[in-house]
Amino acid sequence: MRNCKLCLARPAYGKSHIIPEAFHRYMLAGSPDISGARMVGLGPDEHPKRVPIGTYDEDLLCPPCEVRFGPWDTYGAECLIQNFERDAAVRLYPNGTPHFYEAAIWDESRLRMFALSILWRAAATTRPFYAQVSIGPHEERLHRLILAGDPGSPDDFSVTLGHWYSNSSNNEWTKGGLSPLRVRMDGVNVVWLFFSGGWVCIKCDQRPMSRENARATLYPGRPVRIVAHPLDDSPALVKLNDAYRKAKKLPKLL
């Protein structure tokens, strides 16, 4: 049995979800079976997989450290799933399509902690689904922030949130999952982590985000913004593999 990758002291055992289980339950909500619960990997030979209880790692965390992640996971799910329609007001382009959502009452610091906790789990796990999440020299610093329960400076691991929307009332792809991507955006290394209903983009680089993209990041003193991205203009989930891998068709920031 391996030791916990967070505290490094106690044995790791149990099912530690990388993406919080609440997002997977949302993926299954309203489905008569597990047909809507699809996860797509980025490997050329990978196909959508049914995942009844989500992706997890039995060698990641000990029970006390697992508990540490609970409040962050709960707050992320409350904001981005349970209370999203109530709290997030949509802002439209002049043509009437969604541009971004704005939630004035959400706590940006807690949401950044939620995002960084997912990034740490995705970087620490050995599950192939998260193989692209490699943050190199930033891993030790991220480890310290998780232990301290402190998201640090918003200019450090800058966080942007996104929300899928569809004009089709029964578009099941809004509940799909895609394995993460690590790419360069405007010369800066970022990791995109996808979950049911949306995504989070986190800067893993000492260089600052471009001024344009920084407008979308979570920052103290301003309302939380969530980028709106249409799924109707994207390939179906079974096609997203090639679309992201070959075309780098990433959601645009503000």
Backbone hydrogen bonds in HBPLUS format (Angstrom, degrees):
<---DONOR---> <-ACCEPTOR-->    atom                        ^
c    i                          cat <-CA-CA->   ^        H-A-AA   ^      H-
h    n   atom  resd res      DA  || num        DHA   H-A  angle D-A-AA Bond
n    s   type  num  typ     dist DA aas  dist angle  dist       angle   num
A0012-ALA N   A0002-ARG O   2.77 MM  10  5.85 177.5  1.77 157.8 156.9     1
A0004-CYS N   A0010-ARG O   2.68 MM   6  5.67 164.9  1.70 174.6 171.0     2
A0008-LEU N   A0004-CYS O   2.98 MM   4  4.96 129.9  2.24 120.2 134.4     3
A0005-LYS N   A0060-LEU O   2.91 MM  55  5.67 174.6  1.91 157.7 158.8     4
A0013-TYR N   A0061-LEU O   3.27 MM  48  6.53 136.1  2.47 139.9 139.9     5
A0016-SER N   A0057-ASP O   3.19 MM  41  5.21 160.7  2.23 127.9 128.9     6
A0057-ASP N   A0016-SER O   2.86 MM  41  5.21 150.9  1.95 132.3 139.7     7
A0023-PHE N   A0020-PRO O   3.06 MM   3  5.85 144.2  2.19 121.0 128.3     8
A0024-HIS N   A0021-GLU O   2.95 MM   3  5.09 125.0  2.26  99.5 114.5     9
A0025-ARG N   A0021-GLU O   2.91 MM   4  6.29 154.3  1.98 155.0 163.0    10
A0026-TYR N   A0022-ALA O   3.05 MM   4  6.27 146.2  2.17 137.7 146.4    11
A0027-MET N   A0023-PHE O   3.13 MM   4  6.36 141.6  2.28 131.4 141.1    12
A0027-MET N   A0024-HIS O   3.00 MM   3  4.87 118.0  2.40  90.9 106.8    13
A0028-LEU N   A0024-HIS O   3.13 MM   4  6.51 140.7  2.30 143.1 153.0    14
A0028-LEU N   A0025-ARG O   3.13 MM   3  5.10 125.5  2.44  92.5 106.2    15
A0029-ALA N   A0025-ARG O   2.98 MM   4  6.11 123.6  2.31 138.0 153.4    16
A0029-ALA N   A0026-TYR O   3.20 MM   3  4.96 137.8  2.38  91.6 103.5    17
A0031-SER N   A0028-LEU O   3.01 MM   3  5.57 161.3  2.05 140.4 140.7    18
A0037-ALA N   A0034-ILE O   3.02 MM   3  5.37 155.5  2.08 113.0 120.7    19
A0038-ARG N   A0036-GLY O   3.13 MM   2  5.87 122.8  2.48 108.5  92.9    20
A0177-GLY N   A0038-ARG O   3.06 MM 139  6.20 144.8  2.19 157.8 165.6    21
A0039-MET N   A0049-LYS O   3.03 MM  10  5.30 147.1  2.14 137.9 148.3    22
A0049-LYS N   A0039-MET O   2.95 MM  10  5.30 155.3  2.01 139.7 146.8    23
A0040-VAL N   A0177-GLY O   2.97 MM 137  6.26 152.0  2.05 134.4 141.9    24
A0179-SER N   A0040-VAL O   2.83 MM 139  6.12 153.4  1.90 170.0 165.3    25
A0046-GLU N   A0043-GLY O   3.06 MM   3  5.18 165.4  2.08 111.8 116.2    26
A0054-GLY N   A0051-VAL O   3.27 MM   3  5.14 165.3  2.29 104.7 109.2    27
A0066-GLU N   A0062-CYS O   2.88 MM   4  6.07 151.2  1.97 156.9 166.4    28
A0067-VAL N   A0063-PRO O   3.06 MM   4  6.33 151.2  2.15 152.6 158.6    29
A0068-ARG N   A0065-CYS O   3.06 MM   3  5.03 124.7  2.38  94.0 108.4    30
A0069-PHE N   A0066-GLU O   3.18 MM   3  5.67 141.4  2.34 108.8 117.5    31
A0070-GLY N   A0067-VAL O   2.99 MM   3  5.27 148.2  2.10 108.9 118.6    32
A0073-ASP N   A0069-PHE O   2.99 MM   4  6.17 166.3  2.01 163.7 168.2    33
A0074-THR N   A0070-GLY O   2.87 MM   4  6.01 162.2  1.90 157.6 163.1    34
A0075-TYR N   A0071-PRO O   3.00 MM   4  6.11 160.7  2.04 142.1 147.1    35
A0076-GLY N   A0072-TRP O   3.00 MM   4  6.16 163.4  2.03 149.1 153.9    36
A0077-ALA N   A0073-ASP O   3.01 MM   4  6.20 160.1  2.05 149.4 154.5    37
A0078-GLU N   A0074-THR O   2.91 MM   4  6.10 156.7  1.96 149.1 156.0    38
A0079-CYS N   A0075-TYR O   3.02 MM   4  6.21 164.3  2.05 153.0 156.0    39
A0080-LEU N   A0076-GLY O   2.90 MM   4  5.90 168.3  1.91 153.9 156.5    40
A0081-ILE N   A0077-ALA O   2.94 MM   4  5.21 141.6  2.09 133.5 139.4    41
A0082-GLN N   A0077-ALA O   3.02 MM   5  6.38 154.1  2.09 152.6 158.9    42
A0083-ASN N   A0078-GLU O   2.72 MM   5  5.65 149.5  1.81 156.0 162.7    43
A0087-ASP N   A0083-ASN O   2.90 MM   4  5.92 162.9  1.92 161.7 165.4    44
A0088-ALA N   A0084-PHE O   2.88 MM   4  5.45 163.5  1.91 153.0 156.9    45
A0089-ALA N   A0102-GLU O   2.91 MM  13  5.20 154.7  1.97 149.0 140.6    46
A0102-GLU N   A0089-ALA O   2.82 MM  13  5.20 150.3  1.91 138.6 148.3    47
A0091-ARG N   A0100-PHE O   2.72 MM   9  5.40 161.2  1.75 177.3 174.1    48
A0099-HIS N   A0091-ARG O   2.80 MM   8  5.69 164.0  1.82 160.6 158.7    49
A0100-PHE N   A0091-ARG O   3.33 MM   9  5.40 156.4  2.39 136.9 143.5    50
A0093-TYR N   A0097-THR O   2.78 MM   4  5.47 168.4  1.80 168.5 169.8    51
A0096-GLY N   A0093-TYR O   2.88 MM   3  5.33 163.6  1.90 120.1 124.0    52
A0228-ALA N   A0099-HIS O   3.25 MM 129  5.43 164.2  2.28 128.2 125.1    53
A0101-TYR N   A0226-ILE O   2.77 MM 125  4.98 158.5  1.82 143.6 151.2    54
A0226-ILE N   A0101-TYR O   2.85 MM 125  4.98 156.5  1.90 141.0 145.5    55
A0103-ALA N   A0224-VAL O   2.88 MM 121  5.19 161.7  1.91 150.4 156.7    56
A0224-VAL N   A0103-ALA O   3.23 MM 121  5.19 145.4  2.36 138.4 130.6    57
A0111-LEU N   A0107-ASP O   3.09 MM   4  6.38 154.1  2.16 150.8 158.7    58
A0112-ARG N   A0108-GLU O   2.87 MM   4  6.08 148.5  1.96 145.3 153.6    59
A0113-MET N   A0109-SER O   3.01 MM   4  6.28 150.1  2.10 141.9 150.2    60
A0114-PHE N   A0110-ARG O   2.94 MM   4  6.22 150.4  2.03 141.7 149.6    61
A0115-ALA N   A0111-LEU O   2.96 MM   4  6.23 160.1  2.00 146.4 150.9    62
A0116-LEU N   A0112-ARG O   2.88 MM   4  6.09 165.9  1.90 153.5 157.0    63
A0117-SER N   A0113-MET O   2.94 MM   4  6.00 148.0  2.04 143.3 151.9    64
A0118-ILE N   A0114-PHE O   3.23 MM   4  6.54 147.9  2.34 144.6 151.9    65
A0119-LEU N   A0115-ALA O   3.02 MM   4  6.34 160.0  2.06 148.7 154.7    66
A0120-TRP N   A0116-LEU O   2.87 MM   4  6.09 162.0  1.91 149.8 153.8    67
A0121-ARG N   A0117-SER O   3.18 MM   4  6.32 165.4  2.20 140.9 144.6    68
A0122-ALA N   A0118-ILE O   2.86 MM   4  6.05 160.9  1.90 154.4 160.2    69
A0123-ALA N   A0119-LEU O   2.90 MM   4  6.08 148.4  2.00 148.7 157.2    70
A0124-ALA N   A0120-TRP O   2.85 MM   4  5.97 147.7  1.95 149.8 159.2    71
A0125-THR N   A0121-ARG O   3.01 MM   4  5.96 146.5  2.12 147.4 153.2    72
A0130-TYR N   A0127-ARG O   3.02 MM   3  5.86 158.2  2.07 126.2 131.0    73
A0131-ALA N   A0128-PRO O   3.02 MM   3  4.95 159.0  2.06 119.1 116.1    74
A0133-VAL N   A0130-TYR O   3.06 MM   3  5.69 162.7  2.09 120.4 125.9    75
A0134-SER N   A0132-GLN O   3.01 MM   2  5.85 117.3  2.42 112.6  95.8    76
A0138-HIS N   A0135-ILE O   3.06 MM   3  5.62 156.6  2.11 142.6 140.5    77
A0139-GLU N   A0136-GLY O   3.12 MM   3  5.85 171.6  2.13 125.4 128.0    78
A0142-LEU N   A0138-HIS O   2.99 MM   4  6.20 159.1  2.03 152.9 159.2    79
A0143-HIS N   A0139-GLU O   2.86 MM   4  6.06 154.4  1.93 148.7 156.0    80
A0144-ARG N   A0140-GLU O   3.07 MM   4  6.40 153.5  2.14 147.6 153.4    81
A0145-LEU N   A0141-ARG O   3.12 MM   4  6.44 154.2  2.19 146.2 152.9    82
A0146-ILE N   A0142-LEU O   3.00 MM   4  6.30 156.6  2.06 153.5 159.2    83
A0147-LEU N   A0143-HIS O   3.06 MM   4  6.34 162.0  2.10 150.7 155.2    84
A0148-ALA N   A0144-ARG O   2.97 MM   4  6.15 147.5  2.08 144.3 153.4    85
A0149-GLY N   A0145-LEU O   2.86 MM   4  5.89 120.6  2.22 137.6 152.9    86
A0150-ASP N   A0145-LEU O   3.08 MM   5  5.21 158.3  2.13 147.4 150.6    87
A0149-GLY N   A0146-ILE O   3.18 MM   3  5.01 140.3  2.34  93.7 105.1    88
A0156-ASP N   A0153-SER O   3.02 MM   3  5.25 161.8  2.05 110.3 116.2    89
A0203-LYS N   A0158-SER O   2.86 MM  45  5.08 158.6  1.90 145.4 152.7    90
A0218-LEU N   A0159-VAL O   2.79 MM  59  5.73 153.6  1.85 164.0 173.1    91
A0160-THR N   A0201-CYS O   2.84 MM  41  5.05 153.3  1.91 151.4 158.4    92
A0201-CYS N   A0160-THR O   2.79 MM  41  5.05 165.7  1.81 152.7 157.7    93
A0227-VAL N   A0161-LEU O   2.88 MM  66  6.22 153.8  1.95 151.9 143.1    94
A0162-GLY N   A0199-TRP O   2.87 MM  37  5.03 151.7  1.95 154.2 147.6    95
A0199-TRP N   A0162-GLY O   3.13 MM  37  5.03 156.4  2.19 121.0 123.2    96
A0163-HIS N   A0227-VAL O   2.78 MM  64  6.08 151.7  1.86 174.6 174.8    97
A0229-HIS N   A0163-HIS O   3.04 MM  66  6.14 161.3  2.08 159.7 157.1    98
A0164-TRP N   A0197-GLY O   3.06 MM  33  5.65 160.4  2.09 128.0 134.2    99
A0165-TYR N   A0229-HIS O   3.09 MM  64  6.19 146.9  2.20 145.4 146.3   100
A0231-LEU N   A0165-TYR O   2.92 MM  66  6.03 161.3  1.95 167.1 168.3   101
A0171-ASN N   A0168-SER O   3.36 MM   3  5.32 155.9  2.42 115.4 110.7   102
A0174-THR N   A0171-ASN O   3.43 MM   3  6.27 169.2  2.44 118.7 121.1   103
A0175-LYS N   A0172-GLU O   3.03 MM   3  5.75 163.8  2.06 118.3 123.6   104
A0176-GLY N   A0173-TRP O   3.07 MM   3  4.94 166.9  2.09 109.3 109.6   105
A0197-GLY N   A0174-THR O   2.99 MM  23  5.31 118.2  2.38 145.2 158.9   106
A0181-LEU N   A0192-TRP O   3.00 MM  11  5.13 152.4  2.08 139.6 148.4   107
A0192-TRP N   A0181-LEU O   2.76 MM  11  5.13 161.9  1.79 154.1 160.3   108
A0183-VAL N   A0190-VAL O   3.01 MM   7  5.66 149.9  2.10 156.8 165.5   109
A0190-VAL N   A0183-VAL O   2.87 MM   7  5.66 168.0  1.88 171.2 173.8   110
A0185-MET N   A0188-VAL O   2.74 MM   3  5.16 165.4  1.76 148.1 148.3   111
A0188-VAL N   A0185-MET O   3.07 MM   3  5.16 159.5  2.11 106.1 112.6   112
A0204-CYS N   A0189-ASN O   2.92 MM  15  5.56 169.6  1.93 143.3 146.6   113
A0191-VAL N   A0202-ILE O   2.91 MM  11  5.33 155.6  1.97 145.5 152.7   114
A0202-ILE N   A0191-VAL O   2.95 MM  11  5.33 161.1  1.98 147.4 153.2   115
A0193-LEU N   A0200-VAL O   2.87 MM   7  5.30 170.5  1.88 161.6 164.7   116
A0200-VAL N   A0193-LEU O   2.84 MM   7  5.30 151.1  1.92 149.5 159.3   117
A0195-PHE N   A0198-GLY O   2.95 MM   3  5.51 176.1  1.95 145.4 146.5   118
A0198-GLY N   A0195-PHE O   2.99 MM   3  5.51 163.9  2.02 130.5 135.7   119
A0214-ALA N   A0210-SER O   2.83 MM   4  5.94 150.5  1.92 155.9 165.2   120
A0215-ARG N   A0212-GLU O   3.36 MM   3  5.69 148.3  2.47 102.2 110.4   121
A0216-ALA N   A0213-ASN O   3.11 MM   3  5.74 159.9  2.15 115.7 121.3   122
A0217-THR N   A0214-ALA O   3.17 MM   3  5.26 156.4  2.23 104.9 111.9   123
A0234-SER N   A0231-LEU O   2.96 MM   3  4.95 161.6  1.99 106.3 112.0   124
A0239-LYS N   A0236-ALA O   2.68 MM   3  5.32 154.5  1.74 123.6 132.6   125
A0240-LEU N   A0237-LEU O   3.16 MM   3  5.02 148.9  2.27  97.8 107.0   126
A0243-ALA N   A0239-LYS O   3.29 MM   4  6.46 166.4  2.31 152.4 156.1   127
A0244-TYR N   A0240-LEU O   2.92 MM   4  5.95 163.0  1.95 155.5 156.5   128
A0245-ARG N   A0241-ASN O   2.97 MM   4  6.06 163.6  1.99 151.7 157.1   129
A0246-LYS N   A0242-ASP O   2.84 MM   4  5.49 164.4  1.87 142.2 147.5   130
A0247-ALA N   A0243-ALA O   3.19 MM   4  5.30 133.5  2.42 114.5 127.3   131
A0249-LYS N   A0243-ALA O   3.48 MM   6  6.10 169.5  2.49 133.6 135.9   132
A0248-LYS N   A0244-TYR O   3.15 MM   4  4.51 131.4  2.40 107.1 115.5   133
A0250-LEU N   A0248-LYS O   2.79 MM   2  5.58 129.0  2.05 112.1  95.9   134
